[in-house]
Amino acid sequence: MADARDLIVSWLAAHRGEAEAFLAELVRTPSDNPPGDCEPHAAKAATLLEAMGLDVERHRVPDDEVRAHGMMSCMNLIVRSKFGNGNGPTIALNAHGDVVPPGEHWSVDPYGADVRDGTMYGRGVAVSKSDFATYGFALRALQHAAAQGAKMHGAVELHFTYDEEAGGALGPAWLIANGLTRPDFAISAGFAHAVTTAHNGCLHLQVEVIGRSGHAAEPERGIDALEAANGLLSDLYSLRRTYADVRSTIPGITHPTLVVGLIDGGINTNVVPDKVRFRLDRRIIPEESVEVVEATLREAIDDYARQWPGTHVRVTRVLLARPLAPDPGQAPLIDALSRASQQLFERDLPQNGVPIYTDARHYAAAGVPTVLYGAGPRRFADANGHRADERLALSDLHRATDVVALALADLLAR
């Protein structure tokens, strides 16, 4: 293993500039979701990977499925690399190339990949185009070590997918459901300072409050849907305050949350609103049952609605993402990543949870032990993820690549 370690570390040290240039090209190619026209970015990524000597499978999701999930185009990429006799574990590395739109208040071009004081800026640079580079260059380092005689057995697959921001059903879940992969372990995009073993789940509900329109000069002839919605919202915000008492035992995860993120309705300024729609986001800690959470929240909304006679309230599920919970099957991944960090930097990797939800849950749901580890800072907020001036310290990119490569070599050498 010492020979493999030296070969891997020296190869990666010699290709740091190439990894940074690869990442910059990905950042400069927009892949905002919405609107979700992500096939051009996948084509760009595939071309870059092939230029590095990797064989890339292109798996285009059918248009009807893409449209059903509110996107315009989606193509997933798989790179497969076998080592030795192949009689070892298959380890999947997954990162997503779709990103949230940049929004306002950037101090740099969100697609410029500008580098300042060792930090690269751009939409998706940390979440999670960075791990296209992390995982791609870790695999190339393994291939170099194997070509020089390092003994490893098994396979590594790169899964670069394009609908995480829309829920992940067309990414890892689609690859697994269509029989395109069945790994023994999976590592998903994460952060370079800890191994993430758990994350929150998420429930999105759309609530429609339906009343009856009327002239603003005679509002008593209508049934004001906005007034009823306002009452519902006040009750939901009161319910939200109780969630602080429901505590998670997992470091990095605190308690459930609820946010109303979208609202629209009404006809005109001089008309009593006949319909108001809003969407809420309920984060689910790993200790909660998603079925109980949804049923309880629906019951609460029904109870609140009964206070507004004459209105009708319709609740529709938009998204349900199950939490990722700690699992004993994660132990080989945790051990390998921690050993690599200790060997390289004399630093232990703590284990934690994160309050976001990720595509890692799709592997776990298929029975594949999964953790999150990749390029990034200590916390999601430190990267300005989903905010203006998203950034990544290039030292974290290289740290994560070194650790992933050595961890893979460890797992394939057992």
TORKOL-4160 file (C-alpha; in steps of 0.2 Angstrom, whole numbers, padded with zeros to 4 digits, m for minus):
414
<pt num="1" X="0000" Y="0000" Z="0000"/>
<pt num="2" X="0015" Y="0012" Z="0003"/>
<pt num="3" X="0020" Y="0011" Z="m0015"/>
<pt num="4" X="0002" Y="0015" Z="m0021"/>
<pt num="5" X="0001" Y="0029" Z="m0009"/>
<pt num="6" X="0017" Y="0037" Z="m0015"/>
<pt num="7" X="0012" Y="0035" Z="m0033"/>
<pt num="8" X="m0005" Y="0042" Z="m0030"/>
<pt num="9" X="0001" Y="0057" Z="m0020"/>
<pt num="10" X="0015" Y="0062" Z="m0032"/>
<pt num="11" X="0003" Y="0060" Z="m0047"/>
<pt num="12" X="m0010" Y="0071" Z="m0040"/>
<pt num="13" X="0003" Y="0084" Z="m0034"/>
<pt num="14" X="0009" Y="0085" Z="m0052"/>
<pt num="15" X="m0009" Y="0088" Z="m0059"/>
<pt num="16" X="m0016" Y="0101" Z="m0047"/>
<pt num="17" X="m0016" Y="0114" Z="m0061"/>
<pt num="18" X="m0025" Y="0103" Z="m0073"/>
<pt num="19" X="m0038" Y="0099" Z="m0060"/>
<pt num="20" X="m0041" Y="0118" Z="m0057"/>
<pt num="21" X="m0043" Y="0121" Z="m0075"/>
<pt num="22" X="m0055" Y="0106" Z="m0077"/>
<pt num="23" X="m0066" Y="0114" Z="m0063"/>
<pt num="24" X="m0065" Y="0131" Z="m0071"/>
<pt num="25" X="m0072" Y="0124" Z="m0087"/>
<pt num="26" X="m0087" Y="0117" Z="m0079"/>
<pt num="27" X="m0091" Y="0133" Z="m0069"/>
<pt num="28" X="m0090" Y="0143" Z="m0085"/>
<pt num="29" X="m0103" Y="0132" Z="m0093"/>
<pt num="30" X="m0120" Y="0136" Z="m0086"/>
<pt num="31" X="m0132" Y="0123" Z="m0080"/>
<pt num="32" X="m0145" Y="0132" Z="m0070"/>
<pt num="33" X="m0160" Y="0122" Z="m0063"/>
<pt num="34" X="m0173" Y="0129" Z="m0066"/>
<pt num="35" X="m0174" Y="0130" Z="m0080"/>
<pt num="36" X="m0166" Y="0114" Z="m0081"/>
<pt num="37" X="m0158" Y="0113" Z="m0098"/>
<pt num="38" X="m0143" Y="0103" Z="m0092"/>
<pt num="39" X="m0139" Y="0092" Z="m0107"/>
<pt num="40" X="m0126" Y="0104" Z="m0114"/>
<pt num="41" X="m0116" Y="0104" Z="m0098"/>
<pt num="42" X="m0116" Y="0085" Z="m0097"/>
<pt num="43" X="m0110" Y="0085" Z="m0115"/>
<pt num="44" X="m0096" Y="0097" Z="m0110"/>
<pt num="45" X="m0091" Y="0087" Z="m0095"/>
<pt num="46" X="m0091" Y="0071" Z="m0105"/>
<pt num="47" X="m0079" Y="0079" Z="m0118"/>
<pt num="48" X="m0068" Y="0085" Z="m0104"/>
<pt num="49" X="m0067" Y="0068" Z="m0096"/>
<pt num="50" X="m0064" Y="0059" Z="m0113"/>
<pt num="51" X="m0050" Y="0071" Z="m0116"/>
<pt num="52" X="m0042" Y="0064" Z="m0100"/>
<pt num="53" X="m0043" Y="0047" Z="m0107"/>
<pt num="54" X="m0059" Y="0041" Z="m0097"/>
<pt num="55" X="m0073" Y="0031" Z="m0106"/>
<pt num="56" X="m0089" Y="0040" Z="m0103"/>
<pt num="57" X="m0107" Y="0033" Z="m0105"/>
<pt num="58" X="m0120" Y="0045" Z="m0109"/>
<pt num="59" X="m0137" Y="0041" Z="m0103"/>
<pt num="60" X="m0151" Y="0053" Z="m0109"/>
<pt num="61" X="m0167" Y="0054" Z="m0099"/>
<pt num="62" X="m0182" Y="0053" Z="m0110"/>
<pt num="63" X="m0191" Y="0069" Z="m0114"/>
<pt num="64" X="m0207" Y="0064" Z="m0106"/>
<pt num="65" X="m0199" Y="0060" Z="m0090"/>
<pt num="66" X="m0189" Y="0076" Z="m0090"/>
<pt num="67" X="m0204" Y="0087" Z="m0093"/>
<pt num="68" X="m0214" Y="0078" Z="m0079"/>
<pt num="69" X="m0200" Y="0084" Z="m0067"/>
<pt num="70" X="m0201" Y="0102" Z="m0073"/>
<pt num="71" X="m0184" Y="0101" Z="m0083"/>
<pt num="72" X="m0180" Y="0104" Z="m0101"/>
<pt num="73" X="m0166" Y="0091" Z="m0104"/>
<pt num="74" X="m0156" Y="0079" Z="m0093"/>
<pt num="75" X="m0141" Y="0067" Z="m0097"/>
<pt num="76" X="m0132" Y="0057" Z="m0084"/>
<pt num="77" X="m0114" Y="0052" Z="m0086"/>
<pt num="78" X="m0106" Y="0035" Z="m0080"/>
<pt num="79" X="m0087" Y="0032" Z="m0080"/>
<pt num="80" X="m0083" Y="0014" Z="m0076"/>
<pt num="81" X="m0065" Y="0008" Z="m0071"/>
<pt num="82" X="m0060" Y="m0010" Z="m0066"/>
<pt num="83" X="m0045" Y="m0014" Z="m0056"/>
<pt num="84" X="m0036" Y="m0031" Z="m0055"/>
<pt num="85" X="m0047" Y="m0046" Z="m0058"/>
<pt num="86" X="m0062" Y="m0035" Z="m0053"/>
<pt num="87" X="m0066" Y="m0047" Z="m0038"/>
<pt num="88" X="m0068" Y="m0033" Z="m0026"/>
<pt num="89" X="m0080" Y="m0019" Z="m0021"/>
<pt num="90" X="m0088" Y="m0008" Z="m0034"/>
<pt num="91" X="m0088" Y="0010" Z="m0027"/>
<pt num="92" X="m0098" Y="0024" Z="m0034"/>
<pt num="93" X="m0094" Y="0042" Z="m0033"/>
<pt num="94" X="m0108" Y="0054" Z="m0036"/>
<pt num="95" X="m0109" Y="0073" Z="m0039"/>
<pt num="96" X="m0122" Y="0083" Z="m0048"/>
<pt num="97" X="m0119" Y="0096" Z="m0061"/>
<pt num="98" X="m0135" Y="0106" Z="m0060"/>
<pt num="99" X="m0135" Y="0121" Z="m0050"/>
<pt num="100" X="m0147" Y="0134" Z="m0043"/>
<pt num="101" X="m0148" Y="0150" Z="m0053"/>
<pt num="102" X="m0135" Y="0163" Z="m0048"/>
<pt num="103" X="m0147" Y="0177" Z="m0042"/>
<pt num="104" X="m0142" Y="0194" Z="m0038"/>
<pt num="105" X="m0128" Y="0203" Z="m0028"/>
<pt num="106" X="m0113" Y="0194" Z="m0035"/>
<pt num="107" X="m0096" Y="0204" Z="m0035"/>
<pt num="108" X="m0089" Y="0193" Z="m0049"/>
<pt num="109" X="m0096" Y="0185" Z="m0064"/>
<pt num="110" X="m0105" Y="0169" Z="m0058"/>
<pt num="111" X="m0099" Y="0160" Z="m0073"/>
<pt num="112" X="m0082" Y="0167" Z="m0073"/>
<pt num="113" X="m0072" Y="0155" Z="m0062"/>
<pt num="114" X="m0062" Y="0169" Z="m0055"/>
<pt num="115" X="m0048" Y="0165" Z="m0043"/>
<pt num="116" X="m0043" Y="0177" Z="m0029"/>
<pt num="117" X="m0031" Y="0172" Z="m0015"/>
<pt num="118" X="m0032" Y="0154" Z="m0019"/>
<pt num="119" X="m0051" Y="0154" Z="m0019"/>
<pt num="120" X="m0062" Y="0150" Z="m0035"/>
<pt num="121" X="m0078" Y="0159" Z="m0037"/>
<pt num="122" X="m0093" Y="0154" Z="m0047"/>
<pt num="123" X="m0110" Y="0146" Z="m0047"/>
<pt num="124" X="m0108" Y="0128" Z="m0043"/>
<pt num="125" X="m0090" Y="0129" Z="m0039"/>
<pt num="126" X="m0093" Y="0121" Z="m0022"/>
<pt num="127" X="m0110" Y="0113" Z="m0025"/>
<pt num="128" X="m0105" Y="0102" Z="m0033"/>
<pt num="129" X="m0095" Y="0104" Z="m0049"/>
<pt num="130" X="m0080" Y="0103" Z="m0038"/>
<pt num="131" X="m0082" Y="0085" Z="m0035"/>
<pt num="132" X="m0082" Y="0081" Z="m0054"/>
<pt num="133" X="m0064" Y="0086" Z="m0052"/>
<pt num="134" X="m0062" Y="0078" Z="m0035"/>
<pt num="135" X="m0068" Y="0061" Z="m0041"/>
<pt num="136" X="m0062" Y="0062" Z="m0059"/>
<pt num="137" X="m0044" Y="0066" Z="m0054"/>
<pt num="138" X="m0044" Y="0053" Z="m0039"/>
<pt num="139" X="m0049" Y="0040" Z="m0052"/>
<pt num="140" X="m0035" Y="0045" Z="m0064"/>
<pt num="141" X="m0023" Y="0044" Z="m0049"/>
<pt num="142" X="m0029" Y="0026" Z="m0046"/>
<pt num="143" X="m0027" Y="0021" Z="m0064"/>
<pt num="144" X="m0009" Y="0028" Z="m0064"/>
<pt num="145" X="m0005" Y="0018" Z="m0048"/>
<pt num="146" X="m0012" Y="0002" Z="m0055"/>
<pt num="147" X="m0002" Y="0005" Z="m0072"/>
<pt num="148" X="0013" Y="0006" Z="m0061"/>
<pt num="149" X="0010" Y="m0011" Z="m0053"/>
<pt num="150" X="m0001" Y="m0006" Z="m0037"/>
<pt num="151" X="m0012" Y="m0021" Z="m0033"/>
<pt num="152" X="m0030" Y="m0016" Z="m0032"/>
<pt num="153" X="m0046" Y="m0027" Z="m0036"/>
<pt num="154" X="m0064" Y="m0020" Z="m0039"/>
<pt num="155" X="m0071" Y="m0006" Z="m0048"/>
<pt num="156" X="m0074" Y="0013" Z="m0047"/>
<pt num="157" X="m0089" Y="0021" Z="m0055"/>
<pt num="158" X="m0091" Y="0040" Z="m0058"/>
<pt num="159" X="m0110" Y="0045" Z="m0058"/>
<pt num="160" X="m0111" Y="0063" Z="m0064"/>
<pt num="161" X="m0130" Y="0067" Z="m0063"/>
<pt num="162" X="m0141" Y="0082" Z="m0067"/>
<pt num="163" X="m0156" Y="0084" Z="m0057"/>
<pt num="164" X="m0152" Y="0086" Z="m0039"/>
<pt num="165" X="m0159" Y="0103" Z="m0038"/>
<pt num="166" X="m0176" Y="0096" Z="m0044"/>
<pt num="167" X="m0176" Y="0081" Z="m0032"/>
<pt num="168" X="m0164" Y="0068" Z="m0039"/>
<pt num="169" X="m0177" Y="0056" Z="m0047"/>
<pt num="170" X="m0169" Y="0058" Z="m0064"/>
<pt num="171" X="m0151" Y="0056" Z="m0057"/>
<pt num="172" X="m0145" Y="0042" Z="m0045"/>
<pt num="173" X="m0163" Y="0035" Z="m0043"/>
<pt num="174" X="m0165" Y="0034" Z="m0062"/>
<pt num="175" X="m0148" Y="0025" Z="m0064"/>
<pt num="176" X="m0152" Y="0013" Z="m0051"/>
<pt num="177" X="m0170" Y="0010" Z="m0056"/>
<pt num="178" X="m0165" Y="0007" Z="m0074"/>
<pt num="179" X="m0152" Y="m0006" Z="m0069"/>
<pt num="180" X="m0137" Y="0004" Z="m0075"/>
<pt num="181" X="m0128" Y="0003" Z="m0059"/>
<pt num="182" X="m0128" Y="m0008" Z="m0043"/>
<pt num="183" X="m0113" Y="m0002" Z="m0032"/>
<pt num="184" X="m0107" Y="m0010" Z="m0016"/>
<pt num="185" X="m0103" Y="0007" Z="m0008"/>
<pt num="186" X="m0106" Y="0025" Z="m0013"/>
<pt num="187" X="m0098" Y="0042" Z="m0009"/>
<pt num="188" X="m0108" Y="0058" Z="m0013"/>
<pt num="189" X="m0102" Y="0076" Z="m0015"/>
<pt num="190" X="m0098" Y="0083" Z="0002"/>
<pt num="191" X="m0085" Y="0093" Z="0012"/>
<pt num="192" X="m0067" Y="0091" Z="0015"/>
<pt num="193" X="m0067" Y="0093" Z="0034"/>
<pt num="194" X="m0078" Y="0079" Z="0040"/>
<pt num="195" X="m0087" Y="0063" Z="0034"/>
<pt num="196" X="m0106" Y="0066" Z="0033"/>
<pt num="197" X="m0116" Y="0051" Z="0038"/>
<pt num="198" X="m0133" Y="0058" Z="0040"/>
<pt num="199" X="m0144" Y="0072" Z="0033"/>
<pt num="200" X="m0161" Y="0079" Z="0035"/>
<pt num="201" X="m0176" Y="0074" Z="0024"/>
<pt num="202" X="m0188" Y="0086" Z="0016"/>
<pt num="203" X="m0207" Y="0087" Z="0013"/>
<pt num="204" X="m0213" Y="0100" Z="0001"/>
<pt num="205" X="m0232" Y="0103" Z="0001"/>
<pt num="206" X="m0243" Y="0115" Z="m0010"/>
<pt num="207" X="m0258" Y="0122" Z="0000"/>
<pt num="208" X="m0272" Y="0130" Z="m0011"/>
<pt num="209" X="m0284" Y="0140" Z="m0002"/>
<pt num="210" X="m0300" Y="0143" Z="m0012"/>
<pt num="211" X="m0313" Y="0156" Z="m0009"/>
<pt num="212" X="m0325" Y="0166" Z="m0020"/>
<pt num="213" X="m0321" Y="0182" Z="m0029"/>
<pt num="214" X="m0331" Y="0198" Z="m0027"/>
<pt num="215" X="m0330" Y="0216" Z="m0030"/>
<pt num="216" X="m0318" Y="0226" Z="m0018"/>
<pt num="217" X="m0332" Y="0238" Z="m0016"/>
<pt num="218" X="m0343" Y="0224" Z="m0009"/>
<pt num="219" X="m0331" Y="0212" Z="m0001"/>
<pt num="220" X="m0345" Y="0204" Z="0010"/>
<pt num="221" X="m0351" Y="0196" Z="m0007"/>
<pt num="222" X="m0335" Y="0186" Z="m0009"/>
<pt num="223" X="m0325" Y="0174" Z="0002"/>
<pt num="224" X="m0307" Y="0181" Z="0004"/>
<pt num="225" X="m0295" Y="0167" Z="0001"/>
<pt num="226" X="m0280" Y="0178" Z="0006"/>
<pt num="227" X="m0288" Y="0182" Z="0023"/>
<pt num="228" X="m0290" Y="0163" Z="0026"/>
<pt num="229" X="m0272" Y="0160" Z="0019"/>
<pt num="230" X="m0265" Y="0173" Z="0031"/>
<pt num="231" X="m0274" Y="0164" Z="0046"/>
<pt num="232" X="m0267" Y="0147" Z="0040"/>
<pt num="233" X="m0249" Y="0155" Z="0039"/>
<pt num="234" X="m0250" Y="0162" Z="0056"/>
<pt num="235" X="m0255" Y="0145" Z="0063"/>
<pt num="236" X="m0241" Y="0137" Z="0054"/>
<pt num="237" X="m0229" Y="0149" Z="0060"/>
<pt num="238" X="m0235" Y="0146" Z="0078"/>
<pt num="239" X="m0233" Y="0127" Z="0075"/>
<pt num="240" X="m0215" Y="0130" Z="0068"/>
<pt num="241" X="m0210" Y="0137" Z="0085"/>
<pt num="242" X="m0214" Y="0121" Z="0093"/>
<pt num="243" X="m0201" Y="0112" Z="0082"/>
<pt num="244" X="m0187" Y="0119" Z="0092"/>
<pt num="245" X="m0191" Y="0106" Z="0106"/>
<pt num="246" X="m0189" Y="0091" Z="0094"/>
<pt num="247" X="m0170" Y="0088" Z="0095"/>
<pt num="248" X="m0159" Y="0077" Z="0085"/>
<pt num="249" X="m0144" Y="0068" Z="0093"/>
<pt num="250" X="m0134" Y="0069" Z="0078"/>
<pt num="251" X="m0120" Y="0083" Z="0078"/>
<pt num="252" X="m0123" Y="0096" Z="0064"/>
<pt num="253" X="m0142" Y="0093" Z="0064"/>
<pt num="254" X="m0153" Y="0102" Z="0077"/>
<pt num="255" X="m0172" Y="0101" Z="0075"/>
<pt num="256" X="m0185" Y="0101" Z="0062"/>
<pt num="257" X="m0189" Y="0117" Z="0052"/>
<pt num="258" X="m0203" Y="0124" Z="0042"/>
<pt num="259" X="m0202" Y="0138" Z="0029"/>
<pt num="260" X="m0215" Y="0145" Z="0017"/>
<pt num="261" X="m0205" Y="0149" Z="0002"/>
<pt num="262" X="m0218" Y="0153" Z="m0012"/>
<pt num="263" X="m0235" Y="0161" Z="m0012"/>
<pt num="264" X="m0246" Y="0168" Z="m0026"/>
<pt num="265" X="m0264" Y="0172" Z="m0029"/>
<pt num="266" X="m0277" Y="0185" Z="m0032"/>
<pt num="267" X="m0285" Y="0192" Z="m0048"/>
<pt num="268" X="m0283" Y="0211" Z="m0047"/>
<pt num="269" X="m0281" Y="0224" Z="m0034"/>
<pt num="270" X="m0300" Y="0228" Z="m0034"/>
<pt num="271" X="m0306" Y="0210" Z="m0033"/>
<pt num="272" X="m0308" Y="0199" Z="m0018"/>
<pt num="273" X="m0295" Y="0185" Z="m0020"/>
<pt num="274" X="m0303" Y="0169" Z="m0025"/>
<pt num="275" X="m0287" Y="0158" Z="m0024"/>
<pt num="276" X="m0271" Y="0158" Z="m0015"/>
<pt num="277" X="m0257" Y="0145" Z="m0016"/>
<pt num="278" X="m0242" Y="0143" Z="m0006"/>
<pt num="279" X="m0228" Y="0130" Z="m0004"/>
<pt num="280" X="m0220" Y="0125" Z="0012"/>
<pt num="281" X="m0204" Y="0116" Z="0016"/>
<pt num="282" X="m0203" Y="0105" Z="0031"/>
<pt num="283" X="m0186" Y="0098" Z="0035"/>
<pt num="284" X="m0187" Y="0081" Z="0043"/>
<pt num="285" X="m0173" Y="0075" Z="0055"/>
<pt num="286" X="m0166" Y="0057" Z="0054"/>
<pt num="287" X="m0175" Y="0052" Z="0070"/>
<pt num="288" X="m0192" Y="0056" Z="0063"/>
<pt num="289" X="m0204" Y="0046" Z="0052"/>
<pt num="290" X="m0208" Y="0054" Z="0036"/>
<pt num="291" X="m0225" Y="0046" Z="0035"/>
<pt num="292" X="m0229" Y="0053" Z="0053"/>
<pt num="293" X="m0223" Y="0070" Z="0049"/>
<pt num="294" X="m0233" Y="0071" Z="0033"/>
<pt num="295" X="m0249" Y="0065" Z="0041"/>
<pt num="296" X="m0247" Y="0076" Z="0056"/>
<pt num="297" X="m0244" Y="0091" Z="0046"/>
<pt num="298" X="m0259" Y="0088" Z="0034"/>
<pt num="299" X="m0270" Y="0085" Z="0050"/>
<pt num="300" X="m0264" Y="0102" Z="0057"/>
<pt num="301" X="m0268" Y="0111" Z="0040"/>
<pt num="302" X="m0285" Y="0103" Z="0040"/>
<pt num="303" X="m0289" Y="0109" Z="0058"/>
<pt num="304" X="m0283" Y="0127" Z="0054"/>
<pt num="305" X="m0294" Y="0127" Z="0038"/>
<pt num="306" X="m0309" Y="0123" Z="0048"/>
<pt num="307" X="m0308" Y="0140" Z="0056"/>
<pt num="308" X="m0312" Y="0148" Z="0039"/>
<pt num="309" X="m0330" Y="0143" Z="0034"/>
<pt num="310" X="m0334" Y="0144" Z="0016"/>
<pt num="311" X="m0316" Y="0141" Z="0010"/>
<pt num="312" X="m0309" Y="0125" Z="0003"/>
<pt num="313" X="m0291" Y="0120" Z="0006"/>
<pt num="314" X="m0282" Y="0107" Z="m0005"/>
<pt num="315" X="m0265" Y="0100" Z="0000"/>
<pt num="316" X="m0254" Y="0092" Z="m0013"/>
<pt num="317" X="m0237" Y="0084" Z="m0010"/>
<pt num="318" X="m0224" Y="0091" Z="m0022"/>
<pt num="319" X="m0208" Y="0082" Z="m0015"/>
<pt num="320" X="m0204" Y="0070" Z="m0002"/>
<pt num="321" X="m0185" Y="0067" Z="0002"/>
<pt num="322" X="m0181" Y="0054" Z="0015"/>
<pt num="323" X="m0167" Y="0058" Z="0028"/>
<pt num="324" X="m0150" Y="0049" Z="0027"/>
<pt num="325" X="m0148" Y="0040" Z="0044"/>
<pt num="326" X="m0131" Y="0033" Z="0051"/>
<pt num="327" X="m0129" Y="0015" Z="0047"/>
<pt num="328" X="m0117" Y="0002" Z="0052"/>
<pt num="329" X="m0113" Y="m0002" Z="0033"/>
<pt num="330" X="m0105" Y="0015" Z="0032"/>
<pt num="331" X="m0090" Y="0009" Z="0043"/>
<pt num="332" X="m0078" Y="0004" Z="0029"/>
<pt num="333" X="m0080" Y="0020" Z="0020"/>
<pt num="334" X="m0078" Y="0030" Z="0036"/>
<pt num="335" X="m0063" Y="0020" Z="0041"/>
<pt num="336" X="m0054" Y="0022" Z="0024"/>
<pt num="337" X="m0057" Y="0041" Z="0023"/>
<pt num="338" X="m0052" Y="0044" Z="0041"/>
<pt num="339" X="m0036" Y="0033" Z="0038"/>
<pt num="340" X="m0032" Y="0043" Z="0022"/>
<pt num="341" X="m0034" Y="0060" Z="0031"/>
<pt num="342" X="m0023" Y="0054" Z="0045"/>
<pt num="343" X="m0009" Y="0048" Z="0034"/>
<pt num="344" X="m0009" Y="0064" Z="0023"/>
<pt num="345" X="m0013" Y="0077" Z="0036"/>
<pt num="346" X="m0012" Y="0069" Z="0053"/>
<pt num="347" X="m0030" Y="0075" Z="0056"/>
<pt num="348" X="m0045" Y="0064" Z="0061"/>
<pt num="349" X="m0061" Y="0066" Z="0051"/>
<pt num="350" X="m0075" Y="0069" Z="0062"/>
<pt num="351" X="m0092" Y="0062" Z="0058"/>
<pt num="352" X="m0107" Y="0073" Z="0057"/>
<pt num="353" X="m0124" Y="0077" Z="0049"/>
<pt num="354" X="m0130" Y="0091" Z="0039"/>
<pt num="355" X="m0147" Y="0100" Z="0038"/>
<pt num="356" X="m0148" Y="0099" Z="0019"/>
<pt num="357" X="m0154" Y="0084" Z="0009"/>
<pt num="358" X="m0144" Y="0076" Z="m0005"/>
<pt num="359" X="m0144" Y="0063" Z="m0018"/>
<pt num="360" X="m0135" Y="0052" Z="m0006"/>
<pt num="361" X="m0152" Y="0046" Z="0000"/>
<pt num="362" X="m0156" Y="0037" Z="m0016"/>
<pt num="363" X="m0141" Y="0026" Z="m0014"/>
<pt num="364" X="m0145" Y="0022" Z="0004"/>
<pt num="365" X="m0164" Y="0019" Z="m0001"/>
<pt num="366" X="m0157" Y="0005" Z="m0013"/>
<pt num="367" X="m0147" Y="m0003" Z="0001"/>
<pt num="368" X="m0130" Y="0004" Z="m0004"/>
<pt num="369" X="m0120" Y="0011" Z="0011"/>
<pt num="370" X="m0117" Y="0029" Z="0008"/>
<pt num="371" X="m0107" Y="0044" Z="0015"/>
<pt num="372" X="m0104" Y="0061" Z="0009"/>
<pt num="373" X="m0086" Y="0067" Z="0007"/>
<pt num="374" X="m0078" Y="0079" Z="m0006"/>
<pt num="375" X="m0072" Y="0096" Z="m0009"/>
<pt num="376" X="m0078" Y="0110" Z="0002"/>
<pt num="377" X="m0076" Y="0120" Z="0018"/>
<pt num="378" X="m0081" Y="0115" Z="0035"/>
<pt num="379" X="m0099" Y="0121" Z="0033"/>
<pt num="380" X="m0111" Y="0123" Z="0018"/>
<pt num="381" X="m0113" Y="0141" Z="0023"/>
<pt num="382" X="m0095" Y="0144" Z="0022"/>
<pt num="383" X="m0096" Y="0140" Z="0003"/>
<pt num="384" X="m0110" Y="0153" Z="0000"/>
<pt num="385" X="m0119" Y="0138" Z="m0007"/>
<pt num="386" X="m0135" Y="0144" Z="m0015"/>
<pt num="387" X="m0130" Y="0162" Z="m0012"/>
<pt num="388" X="m0120" Y="0175" Z="m0021"/>
<pt num="389" X="m0101" Y="0174" Z="m0023"/>
<pt num="390" X="m0101" Y="0155" Z="m0020"/>
<pt num="391" X="m0083" Y="0150" Z="m0017"/>
<pt num="392" X="m0071" Y="0136" Z="m0015"/>
<pt num="393" X="m0054" Y="0136" Z="m0008"/>
<pt num="394" X="m0043" Y="0127" Z="m0020"/>
<pt num="395" X="m0033" Y="0119" Z="m0006"/>
<pt num="396" X="m0050" Y="0110" Z="0000"/>
<pt num="397" X="m0052" Y="0104" Z="m0018"/>
<pt num="398" X="m0034" Y="0096" Z="m0018"/>
<pt num="399" X="m0036" Y="0090" Z="0000"/>
<pt num="400" X="m0052" Y="0081" Z="m0004"/>
<pt num="401" X="m0045" Y="0073" Z="m0020"/>
<pt num="402" X="m0030" Y="0066" Z="m0011"/>
<pt num="403" X="m0041" Y="0059" Z="0003"/>
<pt num="404" X="m0053" Y="0051" Z="m0009"/>
<pt num="405" X="m0040" Y="0043" Z="m0020"/>
<pt num="406" X="m0031" Y="0035" Z="m0005"/>
<pt num="407" X="m0047" Y="0029" Z="0003"/>
<pt num="408" X="m0052" Y="0021" Z="m0014"/>
<pt num="409" X="m0035" Y="0013" Z="m0015"/>
<pt num="410" X="m0037" Y="0006" Z="0003"/>
<pt num="411" X="m0054" Y="m0001" Z="m0001"/>
<pt num="412" X="m0049" Y="m0009" Z="m0017"/>
<pt num="413" X="m0033" Y="m0017" Z="m0009"/>
<pt num="414" X="m0042" Y="m0026" Z="0005"/>
